[in-house]
Amino acid sequence: MYKLTEHSIQRISDNVFIPRAESNRDYQQFIQDVAEKGIEIVEGKDVVEPDYVTLRTGEDGYASTGEQLDMQYKGTWETHIADVKTRFPKTNTGSTTIADVDDWVQEKVDAKQFAQQVEAYKIAKTRVAQYQLSVGVPESSETIVTGQEMNMETGEMQDVTETIVTPAIPALEATVEETTYDFDTDTSSTTTVANPVIVKDNEERAAAQAIIDATPGPVKAHVDS
């Protein structure tokens, strides 16, 4: 639980006051906690309504002694005193209320979540782009321009090209033999099981695809644009 103050953030659990500084670890943890648990863990600032004594003796209350002496001379002193008492009656005993949480908190949380979603989306796209171990990769070739040379017959410059061949990557076997040993009977047995490397690859790909599918449109647009 946190509470906002005028210039910092109070962590209720240990009464630590956290500065609003991006470089501060506790401040970053505050934003992360709100992102994970919701704005409900933050309480707004205290709004203190002063009592009548504080108001009457404050800036908008009674005039200074010198000014009051001048008012007495002019005959306006009683009116001034009555006005102050009317504006700040004794029934005003003061109170403390809690304000709404400042907008900047949610704005910071939204920015942090957006950045995290961007990073997760990039990682997921990279993972899905990797070839599938159960499928492999066929051989491919690409012709690139490496320079230019003079064509002696036409007298014109022409491209010099090179064909680069990328060898195929064969698919892994779908199953493997797994041997287990029973020490009690001193016997071993072999069974055919799904290739654990392929199983792990498929699980990781599925998890990455789930992240991609759940990524909000604005995040995708930010990364893919």
Residue, then its C-alpha position, 0 to 999 in steps of 0.5 A: m500500500y502506498k500514499l501520495t504526499e505533496h512531494s513524494i510517495q509514502r510506502i505504508s509497510d515501512n513508512v519510507f518516503i520515496p522520491r518521484a525520481e525515475s532513477n530511484r529503484d523504490y520509485q520504479q518498484f512503486i510503478q511496477d506494483v501499481a501496474e500489477k495490482g491496480i491503482e487501488i493500492v494507492e491512496g491520494k493526498d490528504v486534503v486538510e481543511p483548517d479550523y476557524v482559528t487558523l483561518r481567522t489568523g491566516e492571510d485571508g483573516y484578520a488584518s494586521t494590528g496596524e491596519q486594525l488601528d487604522m480601521q478603528y480610526k476610520g470606523t470600519w473595524e467592527t465591520h471587518i471583524a464581523d466579516v471575518k467571523t462570518r466567513f470563518p464561523k466557529t462551527n468550522t472545526g477543521s477536517t482532513t479528507i483524501a483526494d483522488v489519486d493524481d493522474w500522473v500515477q496512471e499515466k506512468v503505469d500505462a507508459k511502463q506497461f506499454a514499454q513492457q508489452v513492446e519488449a515482450y512482443k519483440i521477443a515473441k516475434t523473434r521466437v516465432a520467426q525461428y524455424q520449426l525443429s520438426v519441419g526443418v529448413p529447405e535449401s535456398s539460394e540468393t543472387i546478390v550483386t557484388g560489383q560491376e565490370m565492363n562488358m567488352e562486347t557492348g562497352e557498357m558496365q554490367d553487374v557482377t553477381e554471386t549466388i549464395v546457397t544456404p544448405a538445408i537444415p533437416a527436420l528432427e526425428a519426431t520420436v526418440e528411443e528412451t531407455t530406463y533402468d530398473f535397479d531393483t530387477d537389474t533390467s532395462s527397457t526401451t520405449t519410443v517417446a516424442n522427441p523432447v527437443i521438439v516438444k519443448d520447441n513447440e511449447e515455446r512457439a505456442a507461448a510466444q504466439a499467445i503473447i503475440d495474439a494478446t498484444p494490443g493493436p497500438v503496441k503492434a503498430h508501434v513495433d511493426s510500423 
